[in-house]
Amino acid sequence: MKVRLFFVLSFAALTLSGCLVYQKVSYEIFIDGEKSGEAKVTFYDLKSDALGNKEFNEDKENLFNKLLRSDEFIFSQKDEEKEVTNRRLFVEDKKLNGEVNFKFKDINVVEGIQQQDGYYFLTVENEDSIISTNGTVIPINKFKRIIWERNQKVLKFEMLTDVKLNDLRELAPFYKSNDN
């Protein structure tokens, strides 16, 4: 998936070993002004692509401690003009999922969404797989756009990643919820 994802970029900055991957990502963006609002980003079926046990343990440490609990992630998002208000991991159907909520003052910090001429729009490459949206998808040469009218107060889209989830390491069995 070519669309830049803030969570993945932040994670890449925190880790040097394996990498976290996921099957799909969904965005719900709640507009409360011209360009400001809140976003909820959900990552489904989080796994590790680490080959060795050392890298896998580092991936678990980074996910369960740094991304989920540390201030380091909060500060990295603040640098990107996102005020993280909630983050959580949860297991559903034996798959580990993650959710991050944040406030923003300029919608452009949410995957580069633009606001212009009475519309909001997100431009992605043709190869990006848009599963669903409450906007309109319009193909444009080598790109496609999701377009929402400006009066729409909730913008939604969901995309698949291009990562093959075979031969990846499950993280759900290692997650210990604070609820337990």
N, C-alpha and C positions, 0 to 999 in steps of 0.2 A: 504494500500500500504506500503510495507516494505522498499522501497528505501528511503534513507534519503533525505529530502528536506530542503534546507537551509532556505527558507522563513518560513516554518512551525516551524523549530527548533528555529529560531530567534524570531518568534512570541511567542512561548511557554515561552521563557525567559523573554519576556516583559509583559506577562499577567498572572494573577493568577486565573481568573474567567473562563468564558465559553471559547470556542475554535472556531476558524475559520476553516471551512471545505470547500472543493471545489470538483467539479465533476471530473475534469481531469486537467492534467498539461502537457504542451508541452515545449520542450527544442530545441533551435536552437543554436548550438555551432559553432562559426566561428574560425577556426584555422589559426593563422598568423605566427606561428613559429613551432618549434618541439613540444612544449607543451603549448605554450601561445596562448591567443586569447581573444575573447569576447563571452558572452553567453546572450541569451534572454530567459527568463523563463516566461511563461504565465499560469496563473491559471484561470480556467473557472468556473463560477457559484459559486462565494464566498457566503457563508452563515454562520450563527452563530448557534451553538448548545446550546446556553444559555437558561436555563429554565425560570429564573426570569428576570424582567425588569432591575434590578440593574446590573446583569451580562451582559445582552444584551447591555446596555448603555456603560459598560466598554469595551465590544468587539468593539463597534462602535468607541469609543474614541481611542482605541489601533490601529485599522485599519486606520481610517481617519486622525488621528493626529500623532501618534507615528510612525507607519510603513510608511505612505505616506509622512509625512512632517518633521519628527524630524531627528536630527543628530544621535540619539541613534541607529537607525537601520543601518545607514551608518557605524558607528564605530563598531557595532557588526559584520558586514560583513567584515570589514577591518581586524578584528581579525582572520577571517577565510580565509584571503588572497584573498578577493574579493573586487575589487574597483567598487562600485556601480556608474554607469554613468547615469542612468535614472530609474525612478519608476513612475508608473502611475496606476490609476484605470480608468475603462471605462465601460459604460453600453452598452450592445449589446443584442438585443432581450429580453429586460427587465431583463437581468441577469447581475450582477456585476462581472467584470473580473479584474484581476490585472496583471501587467507586471513589471518585474525587469530586467534591463540590467546591466551587470558587466563585467569588465576585469579581467583576471587571468594570472598568470605567470606559473602555473602548472595545467594542465588539471585535475589532481587528485582531486582538490578542487571542481570540478563540479560533484557531486554525486559519487565521487570515481572512475571516469573513469580512466582506466589505458592505458598506451602506452607501447607496448612491441612487439618485433619481427616483426616490420612492420605493426602492427595493433593497433587500439584503441578498447577498449572493456569496456562494462558496465555489471556487474553481478548483477542480481536481483533474488528474490525467484520465484519459479514456480507459486505461487499464484498471483504475480503481473501481472496486465493486460496491456500488451503492445498493444496499439491500432494501432500505425503505427511507422515506422522508415524507414530511407533511408539506414540502415545497414542490416545485416543478423542476424536473431534470431536463436540461436542454443541451444536446450535443453541439460543440463548436470546434470544428477542425480536430486538432489533437487533444482537445480538452472537453470537459463537460461541466456544466454549472448547475448547481441547485439554486433556485431563485424563490425567495419569499417576498410577499408584499410587505411594505413597511408597517402597515397597521396590524400585522400578525405579531402577537406577543409571545408565542412559544415557537421556537424553531427546532425541528427535530431531524436527525438523520442517523443512519446506522450503516456501517461499512464492514465488509469482510477484509481480513488481511490476506496477503499473498503467501503467507508462511504455511508450509506443510506441517501439520501437527503430528504426523507420524514420527516415531522414534524420538519423541521429546519426553522429558521427565516431568511427571505429575508433581504438583505442589500441594494439592488439596490434602493429602494424608499428613502433611507436616504442619499444617496450619492449626494453631490452637487459639480459638476465639477467646476473647476476654469474658464472654458470656458464660463460659464453662466453669 
